[in-house]
Amino acid sequence: MKAIVVERCGGPEALVYKDAVKPVPGAGEALVKLEAIGLNFIDVYHRTGLYPMALPFIPGMEGAGVVDAIGEGVTGLAVGDRVAYAMHPGSYAEYASVAAWKLVTVPDGVDSRQAAAAMLQGMTAHYLVTSVYQLKAGDTALVHAAAGGVGLLLLQMIRKIGARAIGTVSTEAKAVLARQAGADEVILYSSRDFEEETRRITGGKGVQVVYDSVGKDTFLKSLNCLAPRGMLALYGQSSGPVAPFDPGLLAMKGSLFLTRPSLAHYAATREELSWRAGDIFDWIKAGDLDLRIEKTFPLADAAEAHRQLEGRKTTGKVLLIP
């Protein structure tokens, strides 16, 4: 089979399209013939070595396709079933062997591209508003990278809950997308200070929660945007990791809460995975969740896809197609 292989960590050029050994599903696994592959910032972290992986490796944590073979002891799946998954490495390939418990059946009315676009980012947005901070009507949330893949889904879920959303974006074009997704207020951080604007918008009260995937460049100002006892959910670090700081700062700024969550810990059981994926697919079928699949690239062009993602030239979801 063809796959993208990383033999040494580095820039996008480290993504090499080449022949690779087709996997054989082991006990408890199923082999998936991939039809669509989700591109996520965690793939960049793996490629650069920020999140270390044993070399060489096939990157990619999300995909959708058809079950091609089943390993020993697998029940509830059959060859030909349409499935999707997230948080399992090795999806930048024509085939991937995946732990069967991580595979969810894709229902009629949802195609493989939608499924691949929805799993990791959709379930991330889901756990952020339901479990990390139980957002409720009347709350106000600040969403960084509001026109990104997770950001656009977060805005729609915030609107569905009945809370107020403030989004930060870099361009007017992205501001339009954020407003369409449900942002009540949009801040162009390239021309305005988002901390000052958030304080102005909230009348100085601050927000109940900040959903921050940017990290180093936004961290301290994000804390300053919070109301007393507010929550900063730092779920990514596209600008780099946050520097060490004194936890006493959280007390000084209003007895704040800080968490660095991961989907792996919020979809750690079959029951939780089924709940989150089930909600996402139901909302897609009902028209309550609009997936913006902005760009698709052939798998062989994964390096260019990474360049565009890191260069902030994308909005919504980017897919690779084997």
Sequence and secondary structure as in RCSB ss.txt:
>XXXX:A:sequence
MKAIVVERCGGPEALVYKDAVKPVPGAGEALVKLEAIGLNFIDVYHRTGLYPMALPFIPGMEGAGVVDAIGEGVT
GLAVGDRVAYAMHPGSYAEYASVAAWKLVTVPDGVDSRQAAAAMLQGMTAHYLVTSVYQLKAGDTALVHAAAGGV
GLLLLQMIRKIGARAIGTVSTEAKAVLARQAGADEVILYSSRDFEEETRRITGGKGVQVVYDSVGKDTFLKSLNC
LAPRGMLALYGQSSGPVAPFDPGLLAMKGSLFLTRPSLAHYAATREELSWRAGDIFDWIKAGDLDLRIEKTFPLA
DAAEAHRQLEGRKTTGKVLLIP
>XXXX:A:secstr
 EEEEBSS  SGGG EEEE       TTEEEEEEEEEE  HHHHHHHHTSS   SSB   SEEEEEEEEE TT  
S  TT EEEEES S  SBSEEEEEGGG EE  TT  HHHHHHHHHHHHHHHHIIIIIS   TT EEEESSTTBHH
HHHHHHHHHHHT EEEEEESSHHHHHHHHHHT SEEEETTTS HHHHHHHHTTT  EEEEEES  TTTHHHHHHT
EEEEEEEEE   TT       THHHHHTTS EEE   HHHHS SHHHHHHHHHHHHHHHHHTSS   EEEEEEGG
GHHHHHHHHHTT   BEEEEE 
